[in-house]
Amino acid sequence: MIEVEQLTQQYGARAAIQDLTFRVEAGEILGFLGPNGAGKTTTLRILAAAQPASRGTARIAGWDVHRQAQAVRQRIGYLPEIPPLYPEMTVQAYLSFVARLKGVVAGDRPQRLAETLQRCGLNDRAQTPIRKLSKGYRQRVGLAQAIVHDPPVILLDEPTVGLDPRQLQEVRSLIRSLAGEKTVIFSSHILSEVSQVSDRVVILNQGRLVTTTATRELLQQGGWHYRLEVSGDRNPLAVLQSLDGVQSVQMQAQTGDRWIISLTSQADQEIGAAIAATIQQQGGQLWELRRDRPSLEEIFLRLTAPVPLNPSEEPAE
Ligand SMILES: Nc1ncnc2c1ncn2[C@@H]1O[C@H](COP(=O)(O)OP(=O)(O)OP(=O)(O)O)[C@@H](O)[C@H]1O
């Protein structure tokens, strides 16, 4: 339903996004994730036909976002970071205006409006001027304007920013309720949030695609975290470092002949038994061995760590 190929946006000498390629299938909810400045807004604006890309192509339901921008705009609902609301209008008048603008025929408008107000939990605010609404309700109106014309594709740019926990929950379940029926891209910089709403994520960092994967698989990519407390005559750090399947080892604390060590295994390598055997072989004693999955936040931070400069680009000392 959405096909992005080699999409690049250049701002002067800098590329805000570079060679992005991904697809979103019909009925899928895709989490679009990345830290601030990763290029999420730029990508969504291009997909919404709100700005042309410097290079590459993007198609929505087969229509090219650049060459067939009008056809694309009719088929998408777009919620930008700052929703385009008219503060003096009532919710109902505004949604009716948007429906007309988006080409909903007059006869269909009352039903589209009623359905949208209901779906977005806005029935009791229909006659309220937008300027009197709380942030959460404004966000609902923003979502409502994106779906009032019943588009097959919905693009939501950070729809949950600034909401309180209850509003967050409501907006998330609203987005979830679109699954299967609509194709949705929903951007965020919080992986745990995206994982609650979408089955698959695209992760961007500094304008480049880092990964596109099922959220479930992302969790498994992180390997395991171990924390062990060991005593003995010999510091076990070196021998643990050379163990098969180890990604990193760190000394957390040392008091006398006791060490507290944290260790991360490579993706899907369960090495608890090997750790215990190694300590025993070198005559040490294991007082504690704990195993955890890294949190989604840790995985996200690892995947989006700043990209180091090439040696040739490093400033001279
Ligand atoms: N009109 C513009 N002119 C120049 N640079 C821009 C412009 N718009 C965005 N950028 C730059 O492009 C990069 C990507 O910005 P973008 O807003 O797409 O990222 P983002 O992932 O949406 O970030 P955020 O989460 O902060 O909204 C940033 O470095 C930004 O400063």
Ligand as a Chemical Component Dictionary entry (heavy atoms), coordinates in Angstrom:
data_LIG
# 
_chem_comp.id                   LIG 
_chem_comp.type                 NON-POLYMER 
_chem_comp.pdbx_formal_charge   0 
_chem_comp.three_letter_code    LIG 
# 
loop_
_chem_comp_atom.comp_id 
_chem_comp_atom.atom_id 
_chem_comp_atom.alt_atom_id 
_chem_comp_atom.type_symbol 
_chem_comp_atom.charge 
_chem_comp_atom.model_Cartn_x 
_chem_comp_atom.model_Cartn_y 
_chem_comp_atom.model_Cartn_z 
_chem_comp_atom.pdbx_ordinal 
LIG N1  N1  N 0 13.060 22.979 6.277  1  
LIG C1  C1  C 0 14.226 22.527 6.751  2  
LIG N2  N2  N 0 15.385 23.135 6.432  3  
LIG C2  C2  C 0 16.579 22.678 6.870  4  
LIG N3  N3  N 0 16.729 21.594 7.670  5  
LIG C3  C3  C 0 15.610 20.951 8.030  6  
LIG C4  C4  C 0 14.303 21.375 7.613  7  
LIG N4  N4  N 0 13.384 20.515 8.135  8  
LIG C5  C5  C 0 14.079 19.606 8.853  9  
LIG N5  N5  N 0 15.410 19.860 8.796  10 
LIG C6  C6  C 0 16.474 19.056 9.422  11 
LIG O1  O1  O 0 16.336 17.735 8.955  12 
LIG C7  C7  C 0 16.615 16.792 9.995  13 
LIG C8  C8  C 0 15.428 15.856 10.201 14 
LIG O2  O2  O 0 14.341 16.596 10.756 15 
LIG P1  P1  P 0 12.902 15.963 11.010 16 
LIG O3  O3  O 0 12.039 17.062 11.571 17 
LIG O4  O4  O 0 12.435 15.272 9.783  18 
LIG O5  O5  O 0 13.238 14.879 12.131 19 
LIG P2  P2  P 0 12.269 14.163 13.166 20 
LIG O6  O6  O 0 12.741 12.769 13.257 21 
LIG O7  O7  O 0 10.848 14.382 12.798 22 
LIG O8  O8  O 0 12.605 14.939 14.509 23 
LIG P3  P3  P 0 11.631 15.366 15.733 24 
LIG O9  O9  O 0 11.322 14.118 16.479 25 
LIG O10 O10 O 0 12.514 16.306 16.505 26 
LIG O11 O11 O 0 10.429 16.040 15.135 27 
LIG C9  C9  C 0 16.947 17.628 11.222 28 
LIG O12 O12 O 0 18.342 17.729 11.319 29 
LIG C10 C10 C 0 16.324 18.967 10.929 30 
LIG O13 O13 O 0 17.030 19.995 11.575 31 
# 
loop_
_chem_comp_bond.comp_id 
_chem_comp_bond.atom_id_1 
_chem_comp_bond.atom_id_2 
_chem_comp_bond.value_order 
_chem_comp_bond.pdbx_ordinal 
LIG N1  C1  SING 1  
LIG C1  N2  SING 2  
LIG C1  C4  DOUB 3  
LIG N2  C2  DOUB 4  
LIG C2  N3  SING 5  
LIG N3  C3  DOUB 6  
LIG C3  C4  SING 7  
LIG C3  N5  SING 8  
LIG C4  N4  SING 9  
LIG N4  C5  DOUB 10 
LIG C5  N5  SING 11 
LIG N5  C6  SING 12 
LIG C6  O1  SING 13 
LIG C6  C10 SING 14 
LIG O1  C7  SING 15 
LIG C7  C8  SING 16 
LIG C7  C9  SING 17 
LIG C8  O2  SING 18 
LIG O2  P1  SING 19 
LIG P1  O3  DOUB 20 
LIG P1  O4  SING 21 
LIG P1  O5  SING 22 
LIG O5  P2  SING 23 
LIG P2  O6  DOUB 24 
LIG P2  O7  SING 25 
LIG P2  O8  SING 26 
LIG O8  P3  SING 27 
LIG P3  O9  DOUB 28 
LIG P3  O10 SING 29 
LIG P3  O11 SING 30 
LIG C9  O12 SING 31 
LIG C9  C10 SING 32 
LIG C10 O13 SING 33 
# 
